[in-house]
Amino acid sequence: MDDSRPHSPTATPTGLAPPPSARGLSAGVLAATYLALALAPLVLAALASDGAGNPWREAATAVGMAGLAMLALQFASSGRFPLLSGRVGIDRTMAFHKITARILALFVLAHPLLYAAPGFLRSPARGWMILEIYFTAEQYRLGLVAWLATLA
């Protein structure tokens, strides 16, 4: 065999890419940490709640809080941090980032709809009226801008 070719430190005898680095957290630890951080606001809210609230309002608030936590976690999951992507690889890290982005978009989309759900259950016209108020009233303007920006 001719060994006159220069050897790359990342080349393998088969010519395939080397396995992901053993540095970093395992996929199971990353998933558990992500879930714990995304659901932490819900746990804290549940501990502070007396449980007597409207279930639709509670669900809407929960989805909004989980969505906000997931939005913050998107910044970490898109970075090339060796601790996060070293062991699982950047391709899997970015695939996870894309999947959670879609789930986040569903949460953000559902947030105001869950607030209006009781109105839709009583009468579709009432549900549309509630959504119109949420989307046009001045006190909800910042929420509308954040909602549209997140979905964009």
N, C-alpha and C positions, 0 to 999 in steps of 0.2 A: 504494500500500500504506500502511496506517495504522500508523505507528510510535509510537502513543501508549501501547502496552502496555509495562510495565516489563520490562527484559531481565534475566534471571538470568545470573550468571557461568557457570553450568553448563548453561544451555540451549543447544541447537543449533538451526539453522534448520529442521531436520526434526522437532524435538520429541523426538528420541531421546536417550538418555543419551550423554554424551560418551565417547570411547574411553578405555580405561584409561590411567593416567598412564605416561609413559615412564620415570618414576623406578622404580627397583627392578631386581631380577634377572630375566632372561628365564626362560621355562619350562624350557628345556633345562638352564640352569645350576642352577636350583632342583632339578630331578630328579636331576642328577648329584651335587649336593651332598648331597641326602637319601640317595641310595644309598651314597655314600662314608661318610657318618656312620653309617648303619644297619649297614653291613657292616664298619666299622673294627674292632670287637671280634673279628670272625671272622678277619680278616687277622692281627691281633696274636696270637690264639690259635693259628692255623695256623703262624705263624712260631716259636712257642714249643713246638709239639708235635713229638714224635719220630715220629708217624705209626703207632705200634704199638698204639694203643688200639682198643677195641671200636667199630666203625663206628656202631652204634645209639646208644651212649653219646655219641660225638662229635656225631652229628646232633642228639640231644636237647639237648646243651649248646649247640650252635650256634644252634638255633632259640630257645632260652631267651635267649641273649645278644643275638641280633638283635631279639627281642621287647622286651627291656629297653631297648635303644637306640632302637627305634621308639617305645616309650612315652615316653621323654624327648623325642623329636622331636615328639610330638603336641602338647606344650605350645607349641612354637614355631609349628607349622603352624596352630594355632587362633587365634593372636593377630592383631590387625589391624596388623601391622608393615608400613610402607610398603616396606621393603626386600624383603619376601617377597610381598606382594600388590599392590604398586603397579603393576607392569607387567601381571601376569596377571589382576588383579581379584580381589575378595574372594569372588565366587561360585565361581570356579575353585579358589581356595585352599581354600575350605570343602569343595568336592567332593573334592579331593585328600585332605583331612583325613579325610573319611568313608570313602573307599576304603582308605586306609592303616589306619584303625581296624579295618576288617573283616579285613584281612590280619594285623594285630597280634593280633586275637582268635583267628584260626586258629593262629598261632604259639604263643600261650599255651596254647591247648587241646591242641595237639600235643606240647608240651614233656614232660609226664609220660607221655603215651602212648608216645612214642618210647623212653623208658627201659624201659617194660614190653614193648615189641614183641618182643624175643627170647624172653621168656617165653610170649607168645601164639603165637609160631611153633612152640615146642616142644609146648605144650599150652595150650589156652584156660584151663584151671583154674589153671595156673601163672601165666599173665598176669594173671588177676583177683586172684590172691594177691599178686602184686607191686604192683598198683595199690592194693589194700587196705592194704598196708604203707605205701605212699607217702601215702595219705590219712588214715591213723589213727595212725601212729607219732609219738610225741612229738617226736622230732628233726626231723620234717618239718612240724610244725604251722605254723610261720611261712610256709613255702612254700605250704601249703594255703590259708592266709588270703590271701596275696598272689595266688595263682591265682584264688581265688573273687572277690576284689575287682576284679581286672582283667577278669574275665568279666562282672561285674555291670553 
